[in-house]
């Protein structure tokens, strides 16, 4: 899973290959924070971790996060049955590697200081999402991209709760995230 920004796409289209490669290296997303351990957030975290990203899944309680992690493990087992039907050892290695890329936290502020991309997948409530992004905006590095998985709220209104409108977007994943090969940007 490769994440890029509109700026990178414009830069790549208007510069030489060497300059585009240099710009891409600066924009590589290595650390992803997913806020919300429900069905969608857990699926997004699984997908990002399986793609080789370091992922921190954040929710309000350890109990929710344990349930999310268990769901991710079960989902990975289903994926490996199909993807690695002929190679069970490779499947076990895939699960282990994916889970190694995943950690959990109940403190979003503590983990965003070192993240490249924050993907929010919490309740569809404008005020709650705005408050979350406003709070995280104070602690995330300037380069951090914010994204919402919202399907019904205006991205512009969410972005306006931050100082990073140029690094804010919508990443609307479809359910079940690990199985669907589609995301709206």
LINCOR-V672925 format. One record per residue. N is the residue number from 0. RES is the residue in three letters. PSI is psi in degrees with one decimal (none if undefined). Layout:
# LINCOR-V672925
n:N res:RES psi:PSI
n:N res:RES psi:PSI
This chain:
# LINCOR-V672925
n:0 res:UNK psi:118.2
n:1 res:UNK psi:129.6
n:2 res:UNK psi:136.9
n:3 res:UNK psi:159.3
n:4 res:UNK psi:164.3
n:5 res:UNK psi:-38.0
n:6 res:UNK psi:-43.8
n:7 res:UNK psi:-43.6
n:8 res:UNK psi:-44.7
n:9 res:UNK psi:-41.9
n:10 res:UNK psi:-45.4
n:11 res:UNK psi:-36.1
n:12 res:UNK psi:-26.0
n:13 res:UNK psi:3.2
n:14 res:UNK psi:174.3
n:15 res:UNK psi:166.9
n:16 res:UNK psi:-42.0
n:17 res:UNK psi:-41.7
n:18 res:UNK psi:-39.1
n:19 res:UNK psi:-39.3
n:20 res:UNK psi:-41.5
n:21 res:UNK psi:-41.1
n:22 res:UNK psi:-39.5
n:23 res:UNK psi:-39.0
n:24 res:UNK psi:-33.3
n:25 res:UNK psi:-26.3
n:26 res:UNK psi:6.3
n:27 res:UNK psi:129.9
n:28 res:UNK psi:117.9
n:29 res:UNK psi:-38.4
n:30 res:UNK psi:123.5
n:31 res:UNK psi:135.4
n:32 res:UNK psi:125.2
n:33 res:UNK psi:122.0
n:34 res:UNK psi:115.2
n:35 res:UNK psi:112.9
n:36 res:UNK psi:19.0
n:37 res:UNK psi:-165.6
n:38 res:UNK psi:-49.0
n:39 res:UNK psi:-47.2
n:40 res:UNK psi:-43.4
n:41 res:UNK psi:-40.6
n:42 res:UNK psi:-41.9
n:43 res:UNK psi:-43.5
n:44 res:UNK psi:-43.4
n:45 res:UNK psi:-48.1
n:46 res:UNK psi:-45.4
n:47 res:UNK psi:-42.0
n:48 res:UNK psi:-40.5
n:49 res:UNK psi:-22.5
n:50 res:UNK psi:3.0
n:51 res:UNK psi:2.9
n:52 res:UNK psi:149.3
n:53 res:UNK psi:124.3
n:54 res:UNK psi:136.2
n:55 res:UNK psi:121.5
n:56 res:UNK psi:125.6
n:57 res:UNK psi:134.9
n:58 res:UNK psi:-179.8
n:59 res:UNK psi:-25.5
n:60 res:UNK psi:155.7
n:61 res:UNK psi:-32.1
n:62 res:UNK psi:-45.7
n:63 res:UNK psi:-43.8
n:64 res:UNK psi:-35.6
n:65 res:UNK psi:-42.4
n:66 res:UNK psi:-41.6
n:67 res:UNK psi:-46.2
n:68 res:UNK psi:-42.1
n:69 res:UNK psi:-42.1
n:70 res:UNK psi:-39.8
n:71 res:UNK psi:-44.2
n:72 res:UNK psi:-43.8
n:73 res:UNK psi:-41.9
n:74 res:UNK psi:-41.4
n:75 res:UNK psi:-38.4
n:76 res:UNK psi:-40.9
n:77 res:UNK psi:-42.3
n:78 res:UNK psi:-44.2
n:79 res:UNK psi:-29.5
n:80 res:UNK psi:-37.0
n:81 res:UNK psi:-47.0
n:82 res:UNK psi:-33.0
n:83 res:UNK psi:41.6
n:84 res:UNK psi:-38.0
n:85 res:UNK psi:-8.5
n:86 res:UNK psi:76.4
n:87 res:UNK psi:-30.9
n:88 res:UNK psi:-41.3
n:89 res:UNK psi:-36.3
n:90 res:UNK psi:-44.4
n:91 res:UNK psi:-39.3
n:92 res:UNK psi:-40.0
n:93 res:UNK psi:-45.8
n:94 res:UNK psi:-47.3
n:95 res:UNK psi:-44.9
n:96 res:UNK psi:-42.9
n:97 res:UNK psi:-46.9
n:98 res:UNK psi:-29.2
n:99 res:UNK psi:-29.1
n:100 res:UNK psi:-7.6
n:101 res:UNK psi:132.3
n:102 res:UNK psi:170.4
n:103 res:UNK psi:160.1
n:104 res:UNK psi:153.3
n:105 res:UNK psi:5.1
n:106 res:UNK psi:92.7
n:107 res:UNK psi:-40.4
n:108 res:UNK psi:-38.4
n:109 res:UNK psi:-27.0
n:110 res:UNK psi:-18.5
n:111 res:UNK psi:-11.6
n:112 res:UNK psi:-17.3
n:113 res:UNK psi:26.2
n:114 res:UNK psi:152.5
n:115 res:UNK psi:-28.0
n:116 res:UNK psi:129.3
n:117 res:UNK psi:124.1
n:118 res:UNK psi:120.1
n:119 res:UNK psi:131.9
n:120 res:UNK psi:59.7
n:121 res:UNK psi:-171.6
n:122 res:UNK psi:143.2
n:123 res:UNK psi:74.7
n:124 res:UNK psi:116.0
n:125 res:UNK psi:-47.6
n:126 res:UNK psi:-42.7
n:127 res:UNK psi:-43.0
n:128 res:UNK psi:-44.0
n:129 res:UNK psi:-44.0
n:130 res:UNK psi:-41.7
n:131 res:UNK psi:-51.8
n:132 res:UNK psi:-38.5
n:133 res:UNK psi:-42.6
n:134 res:UNK psi:-47.1
n:135 res:UNK psi:-30.2
n:136 res:UNK psi:-30.9
n:137 res:UNK psi:-23.3
n:138 res:UNK psi:-19.7
n:139 res:UNK psi:146.1
n:140 res:UNK psi:157.7
n:141 res:UNK psi:-34.4
n:142 res:UNK psi:-14.0
n:143 res:UNK psi:132.1
n:144 res:UNK psi:134.7
n:145 res:UNK psi:141.6
n:146 res:UNK psi:150.3
n:147 res:UNK psi:143.9
n:148 res:UNK psi:13.2
n:149 res:UNK psi:146.6
n:150 res:UNK psi:-6.4
n:151 res:UNK psi:-13.9
n:152 res:UNK psi:152.9
n:153 res:UNK psi:126.6
n:154 res:UNK psi:-37.7
n:155 res:UNK psi:-42.1
n:156 res:UNK psi:-36.7
n:157 res:UNK psi:-45.1
n:158 res:UNK psi:-34.8
n:159 res:UNK psi:-10.7
n:160 res:UNK psi:-0.4
n:161 res:UNK psi:177.4
n:162 res:UNK psi:12.3
n:163 res:UNK psi:51.4
n:164 res:UNK psi:-27.6
n:165 res:UNK psi:-6.6
n:166 res:UNK psi:43.1
n:167 res:UNK psi:134.3
n:168 res:UNK psi:175.5
n:169 res:UNK psi:129.6
n:170 res:UNK psi:92.9
n:171 res:UNK psi:103.3
n:172 res:UNK psi:157.9
n:173 res:UNK psi:153.0
n:174 res:UNK psi:135.6
n:175 res:UNK psi:130.0
n:176 res:UNK psi:-48.2
n:177 res:UNK psi:-18.8
n:178 res:UNK psi:-27.1
n:179 res:UNK psi:130.4
n:180 res:UNK psi:38.9
n:181 res:UNK psi:137.0
n:182 res:UNK psi:134.3
n:183 res:UNK psi:133.5
n:184 res:UNK psi:none
